[in-house]
Amino acid sequence: MFTVDKYLEYLGYAQRPAPTLRTLRDVHRRHLSRVQYDTLHALRLNPDNMADMDLDDTFDNVVLGEQGGMCLQLNTLFDRLLTGLGFRATVVAGGTWIPGNVFYPDPEHMLMLVDVDGAQWLADVGHAGVSFVEPLRFAPGVQQQDGCEFQLLRQDGYHVLQTRTKGRDWRMTFRFTTRPRTPKDWDGVGEGQGPGVLASVRRRRRAVPGGQVTLTKNLFTVVEDGVEQTRLLRDPADERHVIDTYWEGRA
């Protein structure tokens, strides 16, 4: 059953923190470290509306059950946590960039804007690829985290997030609008095939000290201090070691 106190206990808090920017940064990073992105249980999602979910059941499985989840599950839960802590958060949406230089149709990806001390911050604990691990200020200009760079651009009526690791070019991550969203906006998205599409390829991500790791099937990417390294895990023993080290062997 969802409670803010149970959530905070799982994330390692002994008491409720105040709704400050420092708390927002800390709880965002902790969430990405403790609650993994994982498409394994995508078929739990409602095929008619993947944003329509039972909050208690989702919390018990994704967080307390340590199964992880996808963006709609993770960011729905995170939004409720932030609201419970006293933050003012607005759920927004857009589309993830995919190879071929196109974005998924909007709405697909869920994220949120959080108001703190007169400024807005972009929060997202449910992206599958390399992205930010602490909230980004919703403003133009390059921002740095763990050696990586991020910037928000305007394109075709959307805000577009670009990401750059050391020695590499800027890449598209996702785009979004600031229009407030409710679960109803995801009615019919994926035409009933969304959960099956998500479950067709196993994708995982979590934050680690100084960076983040992702695993798509057996393609493993680690980013530490902004340096990105990717390799194909051909040896089953090597793959098992990576999974045990970053996912199933830890919480």
Sequence and secondary structure as in RCSB ss.txt:
>XXXX:A:sequence
MFTVDKYLEYLGYAQRPAPTLRTLRDVHRRHLSRVQYDTLHALRLNPDNMADMDLDDTFDNVVLGEQGGMCLQLN
TLFDRLLTGLGFRATVVAGGTWIPGNVFYPDPEHMLMLVDVDGAQWLADVGHAGVSFVEPLRFAPGVQQQDGCEF
QLLRQDGYHVLQTRTKGRDWRMTFRFTTRPRTPKDWDGVGEGQGPGVLASVRRRRRAVPGGQVTLTKNLFTVVED
GVEQTRLLRDPADERHVIDTYWEGRA
>XXXX:A:secstr
   HHHHHHHHT SS   SSHHHHHHHHHHHHHHS EE TTGGGS SS TT   HHHHHIIIIIT   B HHHHH
HHHHHHHHHTT EEEEEEEEEEETTTEE  SSSEEEEEEEETTEEEEE S  SSS  SS EESSSS EEETTEEE
EEEEETTEEEEEEE TTS  EEEEEEE     GGGGTTTTTT HHHHHHTS EEEEEETTEEEEEETTEEEEEET
TEEEEEE  SHHHHHHHHHHHTTT  
